[in-house]
């Protein structure tokens, strides 16, 4: 049960204002809802690590007053108040921060997110599912925060890095790829996942791309039957895990026979934020090495 003073804080939200003379702003979120603000958001709570990164990259870092743990990038985010984890959020603390905008990930505590809406707090759902959508999200968040000029520059730089990876040579020499998230149980990514889009960008084909589940569990026998030419593991800071080399037991697997067992930084590639471009560069470099190994 929330304390009595909590409801007094709720009442204050309606009176929050923005910079004098600021014009209304609006942006469409991942659900198709149009989020309209009378003035750009001056106090933002981010309930998704990728959204926190996007807000800082869009020039709105000083407006972020609350974040979901872990918010480990950029370093400035470490100084922002924590208001929850992936297991749930602290509604009372969020309201106490007097936000005029909350950014959420659609899979986080839906009942609590609906409670925020019921309290009259504008909620923007962020869920970029393609590399191109990340740049668009930068611009949308910059619009809502009143930092569109900075956001547009960040989006342009992001698009330029992605464009540099788009190679016809890679398309002409596609590689079959198994992307391993975890080994026990064995998890990979489905066809609609952002990482699958990165694999395509790098001229690869996800061997489990036909699966609709974002992060499906598969069996070792399924991987052996798919015969990937490269196996990629995503780990924190691209530290090579012992379980990646367990595939060497199957010497006839093309990825093993050609020495194509690679690791990339999950902190970069697994988040739909501005650092995704750096993660995609790591992935493309690994698949380029796999192509070179075809002819050795």
C-alpha positions as CSV (number, residue, x, y, z in Angstrom):
1,X,0.0,0.0,0.0
2,X,1.5,3.4,-1.0
3,X,1.9,6.0,1.7
4,X,-0.5,9.0,1.8
5,X,2.2,11.5,0.8
6,X,2.7,9.4,-2.4
7,X,-0.6,10.6,-3.7
8,X,0.3,14.1,-3.0
9,X,3.3,13.7,-5.2
10,X,1.0,12.3,-7.9
11,X,-1.1,15.5,-7.8
12,X,2.0,17.6,-8.3
13,X,2.8,15.9,-11.7
14,X,0.0,17.8,-13.4
15,X,1.6,21.1,-12.4
16,X,5.1,20.3,-13.8
17,X,6.1,22.6,-16.5
18,X,8.9,23.0,-19.0
19,X,11.0,25.8,-20.5
20,X,9.1,29.0,-21.1
21,X,8.0,29.4,-24.7
22,X,8.8,25.7,-25.6
23,X,6.6,24.2,-28.3
24,X,4.6,21.0,-28.0
25,X,6.5,17.8,-29.2
26,X,5.2,14.4,-30.2
27,X,6.6,11.0,-31.4
28,X,5.2,7.6,-32.2
29,X,6.4,4.7,-30.0
30,X,6.9,1.0,-30.7
31,X,3.2,0.2,-30.1
32,X,2.1,2.8,-32.7
33,X,0.9,5.2,-29.9
34,X,1.5,8.9,-30.4
35,X,3.0,10.4,-27.3
36,X,2.4,14.1,-27.1
37,X,3.9,16.5,-24.6
38,X,3.0,20.1,-24.2
39,X,6.7,21.0,-23.8
40,X,9.9,18.8,-24.2
41,X,10.5,16.5,-21.3
42,X,12.7,18.0,-18.7
43,X,12.7,15.0,-16.3
44,X,12.9,11.5,-17.8
45,X,12.9,8.1,-16.2
46,X,14.4,5.3,-18.4
47,X,13.3,1.8,-17.6
48,X,15.5,0.1,-20.2
49,X,19.3,0.1,-20.4
50,X,19.2,0.5,-24.2
51,X,16.9,3.5,-23.8
52,X,19.3,5.1,-21.3
53,X,22.1,4.8,-23.8
54,X,19.9,6.3,-26.5
55,X,18.9,9.2,-24.4
56,X,22.5,10.1,-23.5
57,X,23.5,9.8,-27.2
58,X,20.6,12.0,-28.2
59,X,21.9,14.8,-25.9
60,X,19.3,14.3,-23.2
61,X,21.5,12.8,-20.6
62,X,21.1,15.7,-18.2
63,X,17.3,15.2,-18.3
64,X,17.5,11.6,-17.1
65,X,16.6,11.5,-13.4
66,X,16.0,7.8,-13.0
67,X,17.2,4.6,-14.6
68,X,16.6,0.8,-14.5
69,X,19.6,-1.2,-13.2
70,X,21.9,-2.1,-14.7
71,X,22.6,1.2,-16.4
72,X,26.3,0.8,-17.0
73,X,26.7,3.0,-20.1
74,X,27.6,5.7,-20.6
75,X,29.6,6.2,-17.3
76,X,27.5,9.2,-16.4
77,X,24.5,7.0,-16.1
78,X,26.1,5.4,-13.0
79,X,25.3,8.6,-11.1
80,X,21.6,8.5,-11.9
81,X,19.1,7.2,-9.3
82,X,18.1,3.5,-9.7
83,X,14.4,2.9,-9.7
84,X,14.2,-0.8,-10.3
85,X,15.5,-3.9,-12.0
86,X,14.3,-6.3,-14.7
87,X,12.3,-8.0,-12.0
88,X,10.2,-4.9,-11.3
89,X,10.2,-1.2,-10.6
90,X,9.7,1.1,-7.6
91,X,6.5,3.0,-8.5
92,X,6.7,5.2,-5.4
93,X,10.3,6.3,-6.2
94,X,9.5,6.9,-9.8
95,X,6.6,9.2,-9.0
96,X,8.8,11.0,-6.3
97,X,11.2,11.9,-9.1
98,X,8.3,13.9,-10.8
99,X,9.0,12.6,-14.3
100,X,7.2,14.2,-17.3
101,X,8.2,11.2,-19.4
102,X,9.0,7.5,-18.8
103,X,10.7,5.3,-21.4
104,X,10.0,1.6,-21.1
105,X,10.8,-1.7,-22.7
106,X,7.5,-3.6,-23.6
107,X,8.4,-6.7,-21.7
108,X,9.1,-5.1,-18.4
109,X,6.5,-5.5,-15.6
110,X,3.4,-4.6,-17.8
111,X,1.1,-4.3,-14.8
112,X,3.4,-1.7,-13.2
113,X,3.8,0.2,-16.5
114,X,0.0,0.4,-16.8
115,X,-0.1,1.8,-13.3
116,X,2.2,4.6,-14.4
117,X,-0.1,5.4,-17.2
118,X,-3.1,5.4,-14.8
119,X,-1.2,8.0,-12.8
120,X,-1.2,10.3,-15.8
121,X,2.5,9.9,-16.6
122,X,3.3,9.8,-20.3
123,X,4.9,6.5,-21.2
124,X,6.9,5.9,-24.4
125,X,7.5,2.2,-25.4
126,X,11.0,1.7,-26.9
127,X,11.7,-1.5,-28.8
128,X,13.9,-1.0,-31.9
129,X,14.1,-4.4,-33.7
130,X,16.3,-3.5,-36.7
131,X,19.5,-1.5,-37.0
132,X,17.7,1.2,-38.9
133,X,15.1,1.5,-36.2
134,X,17.8,2.4,-33.7
135,X,18.7,5.6,-35.6
136,X,15.0,6.4,-35.8
137,X,14.6,5.9,-32.1
138,X,17.5,8.4,-31.4
139,X,15.5,11.0,-33.4
140,X,12.2,10.2,-31.6
141,X,13.7,10.5,-28.2
142,X,15.5,13.6,-29.1
143,X,12.3,15.1,-30.3
144,X,10.5,14.3,-27.0
145,X,13.5,15.7,-25.0
146,X,13.9,18.8,-27.1
147,X,17.4,17.8,-28.2
148,X,16.6,16.9,-31.8
149,X,19.7,18.6,-33.2
150,X,22.0,16.5,-31.1
151,X,19.9,13.4,-31.7
152,X,20.0,14.0,-35.5
153,X,23.8,14.2,-35.5
154,X,24.0,11.0,-33.5
155,X,21.6,9.2,-35.8
156,X,23.5,10.3,-38.9
157,X,26.8,9.0,-37.4
158,X,25.1,5.7,-36.5
159,X,23.7,5.3,-40.0
160,X,27.1,6.1,-41.6
161,X,28.7,3.3,-39.6
162,X,26.0,0.8,-40.6
163,X,26.3,1.9,-44.2
164,X,30.0,1.2,-44.2
165,X,29.2,-2.4,-43.2
166,X,26.8,-2.9,-46.1
167,X,28.9,-4.8,-48.6
168,X,27.8,-6.4,-51.9
169,X,30.8,-8.7,-51.6
170,X,29.4,-10.1,-48.3
171,X,26.0,-10.6,-49.9
172,X,27.6,-12.6,-52.7
173,X,29.3,-14.9,-50.3
174,X,26.8,-15.6,-47.6
175,X,27.7,-17.6,-44.6
176,X,25.5,-19.8,-42.4
177,X,25.8,-18.7,-38.8
178,X,24.8,-20.1,-35.4
179,X,24.7,-17.4,-32.7
180,X,25.0,-18.9,-29.3
181,X,23.7,-16.9,-26.3
182,X,24.2,-19.5,-23.7
183,X,25.3,-23.2,-23.5
184,X,23.3,-24.9,-20.7
185,X,20.5,-24.8,-21.8
186,X,21.6,-24.0,-25.3
187,X,20.0,-20.7,-26.4
188,X,20.1,-18.9,-29.7
189,X,18.2,-16.2,-31.5
190,X,15.2,-16.3,-33.8
191,X,14.5,-14.7,-37.1
192,X,12.9,-11.5,-35.8
193,X,15.8,-10.7,-33.4
194,X,17.9,-7.6,-33.8
195,X,21.1,-9.8,-33.8
196,X,19.6,-11.7,-36.8
197,X,19.4,-8.4,-38.6
198,X,23.0,-7.7,-37.8
199,X,24.0,-11.2,-39.1
200,X,22.2,-10.3,-42.4
201,X,23.9,-6.9,-42.5
202,X,27.2,-8.8,-42.3
203,X,26.3,-11.1,-45.1
204,X,25.3,-14.1,-42.9
205,X,22.2,-16.3,-42.6
206,X,21.0,-17.3,-39.1
207,X,20.6,-21.1,-39.3
208,X,17.6,-20.7,-36.9
209,X,16.2,-17.7,-38.7
210,X,12.9,-19.6,-39.3
211,X,12.1,-19.7,-35.6
212,X,9.7,-17.0,-34.4
213,X,10.7,-17.1,-30.8
214,X,13.2,-14.3,-30.0
215,X,15.5,-16.5,-27.9
216,X,14.6,-20.1,-28.6
217,X,16.2,-23.1,-26.9
218,X,17.7,-25.6,-29.3
219,X,19.6,-28.9,-29.0
220,X,23.1,-29.8,-30.0
221,X,21.7,-32.2,-32.5
222,X,19.8,-29.3,-34.1
223,X,23.1,-27.3,-34.5
224,X,24.9,-30.3,-35.9
225,X,22.1,-30.8,-38.4
226,X,22.2,-27.2,-39.5
227,X,25.9,-27.4,-40.2
228,X,26.8,-23.7,-39.6
229,X,30.0,-22.4,-41.2
230,X,30.5,-20.1,-38.3
231,X,29.6,-20.1,-34.6
232,X,29.5,-16.8,-32.7
233,X,29.2,-16.5,-29.0
234,X,28.1,-13.2,-27.4
235,X,29.6,-12.6,-23.9
236,X,30.4,-9.6,-21.6
237,X,33.4,-7.7,-23.0
238,X,33.9,-10.4,-25.6
239,X,35.6,-12.7,-23.1
240,X,36.0,-16.1,-24.8
241,X,33.9,-18.6,-22.9
242,X,35.1,-22.2,-22.3
243,X,31.8,-23.5,-23.7
244,X,32.5,-22.1,-27.1
245,X,35.4,-24.5,-27.6
246,X,33.3,-27.4,-26.6
247,X,32.1,-27.5,-30.2
248,X,35.6,-28.7,-31.2
249,X,34.4,-32.2,-30.2
250,X,32.6,-32.3,-33.5
251,X,35.5,-31.9,-35.9
252,X,33.4,-32.4,-39.0
253,X,31.2,-29.4,-38.3
254,X,32.1,-26.8,-40.9
255,X,32.6,-24.1,-38.3
256,X,35.0,-26.3,-36.4
257,X,36.8,-27.7,-39.4
258,X,37.6,-24.1,-40.6
259,X,38.4,-22.6,-37.2
260,X,35.4,-20.4,-37.3
261,X,34.5,-20.1,-33.5
262,X,34.3,-16.4,-32.7
263,X,33.2,-14.2,-29.8
264,X,31.7,-10.7,-29.8
265,X,30.9,-8.2,-27.0
266,X,27.3,-8.8,-25.9
267,X,27.2,-5.4,-24.2
268,X,27.5,-3.9,-27.7
269,X,25.5,-6.2,-29.9
270,X,22.7,-7.3,-27.5
271,X,21.4,-3.8,-26.8
272,X,19.4,-1.7,-29.3
273,X,21.5,1.4,-28.5
274,X,24.1,3.5,-30.2
275,X,26.9,1.0,-29.4
276,X,25.1,-1.6,-31.5
277,X,27.1,-0.3,-34.5
278,X,30.4,-1.2,-32.8
279,X,29.0,-4.6,-32.0
280,X,28.0,-5.1,-35.6
281,X,31.5,-4.1,-36.7
282,X,32.9,-6.9,-34.5
283,X,30.4,-9.4,-35.9
284,X,31.2,-8.4,-39.5
285,X,35.0,-8.7,-38.9
286,X,34.4,-12.2,-37.5
287,X,32.4,-13.3,-40.5
288,X,34.9,-11.8,-42.9
289,X,37.6,-14.0,-41.3
290,X,35.2,-16.9,-41.8
291,X,35.0,-16.1,-45.5
292,X,38.8,-16.0,-45.7
293,X,38.9,-19.4,-44.1
294,X,36.8,-20.9,-46.9
295,X,39.6,-20.7,-49.3
296,X,42.5,-21.9,-47.1
